[in-house]
Amino acid sequence: MYGLLELDVRSKFVSINAPKLYCSQNTSQWLNQNFGHISKEIKVIKAFQAFTLFGVQITPIPVYHMKEQDKETKDKLLDNTFGFILEHNNIRIVYLADYYKISPQSFQLIKHSDVIICD
């Protein structure tokens, strides 16, 4: 999230548009609370609801992000932090970052992907 500070400077001096951020409702609230001074356009997305961006279908999948934050959250209620399934021309790439566990429902969606990028 702290890379947004650099994006803010870039958007003011290089680009005419504020950066578009795609995130959960909770993340949107956090961004507005902690980075309210930064120009940005937030698009709230929901788990498992695909959208298209630049011809790529993107499906947000919930992941467990922080043990203390998520330890009491049941899989079906998980909706704060997302990994992403990117699909274009019959190729499926999954991007998972900054997580420690994947819900069974998310795992079912990614297990037959062409590429999985994770840390």
N, C-alpha and C positions, 0 to 999 in steps of 0.2 A: 504493500500500500504506500510505502514512503517514496516510491518512485514517482508518485503523483506530483511531488514537488517539482521534479524536473519537467514533467509533462506540462505543468502549469506555466512554467517559464517559456517553454517551447511554444505553447499555444498563444502566448501573448506576443512573442517576438517573431515567430516564423510562420505560424498558421493563423487563419482568421477564425477558426472554429475551436470551441472548447472540446477536449477529449470526451469521447463517448465511453461510458463505463457500463458493463453488463454485470449485474450482481444480484444477490438475494435481497429481500426486503430488509433483513437485519443488517447486512453489510451496507446497504444504502443509508440506513439510519446512522450507522457508525461513521460512515464517510461524511455525512452532513454535520454530524456533531464534532468530528475531529479535523475535518478539512473543509469547513464551511467557507473559508476565505478563498478557496481555489475554485476557479471557474471550471465547470464540468457539466456534462449532460449524463444523467443516470437513467438507465433503462433497467427496471426491475424484471428479473426473469424468475421462473419457477422450475423446480426439479421436474425432469422428464418432459418438459414442454419445449419441443424443438422450435427453433427459429432459423431464418436464413439470413446470412450476412455475406455479401460479395459472392453469391452463388454457392456458398458452403452451408450445408445444413448442420446446425449446432444443437446438440442435446445436452443440457446441463444434468449432471448426475451427482447426487449428494454423496459427500465423503465425510468421514470423521476427521476433524481438523485438530482439536485440542482436547486432550483427555479430561482435563478439569471442566471444560465447558460442555463436552459432549457425553460424559460418562453416564448420565441418567437419561439420555435421549434415546428413545426407541427408534429402530430403523425407519419405520414408516413416518415418523415425525421429523426426521433429519432434513433440514432445508436451509442451512446457514452457509455452508461452504461447498463449492461445486468443483468437480472435475468436468471435462467436456469430451463428448464424442463428436468428431468432425467427419462429415461424410460428403464426398464429392467424386463423381465419375466411378461409382462402385468401389471406392477405397474408403476404408474406415480407420481413422486414426484416433486414438484416445490420449488425452493429455490429463495427467493427474499430478498435481503439485501440492506440497505442504499439507500432507494428510498422514494419518497413521493407520487407518482402517477403512475398508470399503464395505458397504452394506451388501447383503446377499442380492438384493434387487439390482443394485448397480453392477455387481460382479456378473450377473447373468447377461447384462447388456454388453459387457466389454470382452467376454471370454473368447469370442471368435473374431476379434479385430485383426486388421492387417498389421498395425503397429501400435504399441502402447509405450508412451513416454511417461516416465514417472520418477519422482524423487522421494 
